[in-house]
Amino acid sequence: MSAFPSCILPSEHDPRQWSKWKRWAIALVIWNLIAPIGIASTFYSGVQGKIQEEFGTSNTLATLGVGLYNLGAVFGVLFGGPLSELYGRRPVYIISSICFVVFSFGSTRSPNITTLLICRAFMGPLGSPVFSIYGGSVTDLFTPEERGPVAALFTLVLQGAPTIGPVPSSFLRPFFPWRRLLDFITIWGGKIAESEGVVPDIKEINSSDKWTKALLTPITILCNEPIMIWTTLYHSFVFGLLFLLLEAYPYIYDTYYSMSREQAGLVFITPFTGNVLGVLVYFGFHRPLYEARQRRIQAESGGKSEIEPEAHLPGVLLASLLTPTGLFWLAFSAQPDIHHFFSIISGVPIGMGMILLQLSLFNYYIDLYPTMSASAIAANTAVRNIVVTIMPCAGVPLYTSLGIRNANLLLACISCMGLPTAVILYVFGRRLRAASRWAKQATDIGLLPQMSIEAAAPLLAQPPQNHYGGTHSSE
């Protein structure tokens, strides 16, 4: 049984006592709410060429449709948590999705590029609050023992949705106007907004300093923790590769293989395949090994010792090998005299590295900062969104100035920096934690990691503090 049981309330008020069918139905509603907001960030890229043609604008200006969306998400994620604690999660879900749909609809009816970019800039901050509150909803619905499949599903949508985003829009672009394709996101988000009445309303306890903590604590921990600084910078670079490739793939495959932008967009099938394989490796191999080791340590110590946060770092080590492998593969296989199939397949290890890094690193944060993991993850997410605001605009200038092979080699060499960082953390992690103000120390007892989660949905790993209808219960 979970160490953090649901509070004792009548079954009609306690989500964990509802039928499995009802709980999964609600989880799928939340999943479907996140999916269009996640995919919208890169779905735009598949129709960007048509937008440039219609408005007669440059590639750099049109690319801002991706960058501004991601920049806005920085603020939405930070404000989502405090808003849910002040007003409850259901109002945030409903208002966020309605505002997202309104500005998504506005983007499809934009008469010029300025209006389109403004609508995209508002879609990010108004839609992204759901990313910081869905984890609490799923935690309230499922016990830690039940969350494995749910965590895998949410992990795939968080990393996989932006990865697969360019594929459907690129595939359908020759057959439909770009406005009709963007309407797909609007309709998807609108239908889910109508279903949000099934999501239980969980209202947190108000706190006068909630906003201060939510906004300042992530900045404080990021600026004062060397572990956070280096891991966040590396993770931001790797995550940003996805958005840089939005522009790099069309440039590479047009230059060497005369592919259209929509044909190049289909290349993202391979990074998405890597995402799926990465989830399978993590949940099928790494997680069972971690849990077995956790049980063995507790059995041998009689419950007095616990597994250390560094046990999550093998996943980071593997990711820091896979990502540069894929980039070096791309650098040497993307040649006019080599069939494009070989360079396309390089996306598989890149996609695996991206999702394994996120899964392992977020669980590392959860065990490393047991009382501040939400702030650590918020800091990481904010920096990543700032980086991916810039990366799409840097893609074409980078490749035109350095050349395709040299640009790929540069990215591959930078990605190699993750390996020594992971090794240092794995070998000297205990010493680094001893010098930290907030990290869990080796002598801590009773703060058992809830391995839990798995992930990209890091909040699912937090010990649930159940608040049903304003009723507070804590262990």
Secondary structure, DSSP 8 states (H G I E B T S, - for coil): --SS------TTT-GGGS-HHHHHHHHHHHHHHHHHHHHHHHHGGGGHHHHHHHHT--HHHHHHHHHHHHHHHHHHHHHHHHHHHHH-HHHHHHHHHHHHHHHHHHHHT-SSHHHHHHHHHHHHHHHGGGGGTHHHHHHHHS-GGGHHHHHHHHHHHHHHHHHHTHHHHHHHTTTS-HHHHHHHHHHHHHHHHHTGGGS--------TTHHHHHHHHHHHHHHH-HHHHHHHHHHHHHHHHHHHHHHHHHHHHHHHH---HHHHHGGGHHHHHHHHHHHHHIIIIIHHHHHHHHHHHHHHHTTS----GGGGHHHHHHHHHHHHHHHHHHHHH--TTS-HHHHHTTHHHHHHHHHHHHHHHHHHHHHHSTTTHHHHHHHHHHHHHHHHHHHHHHHHHHHHHH-HHHHHHHHHHHHTTHHHHHHHHHHHHHHHHHT-SSS--TT--S--------SSSGGGGS---EEETTEEE--
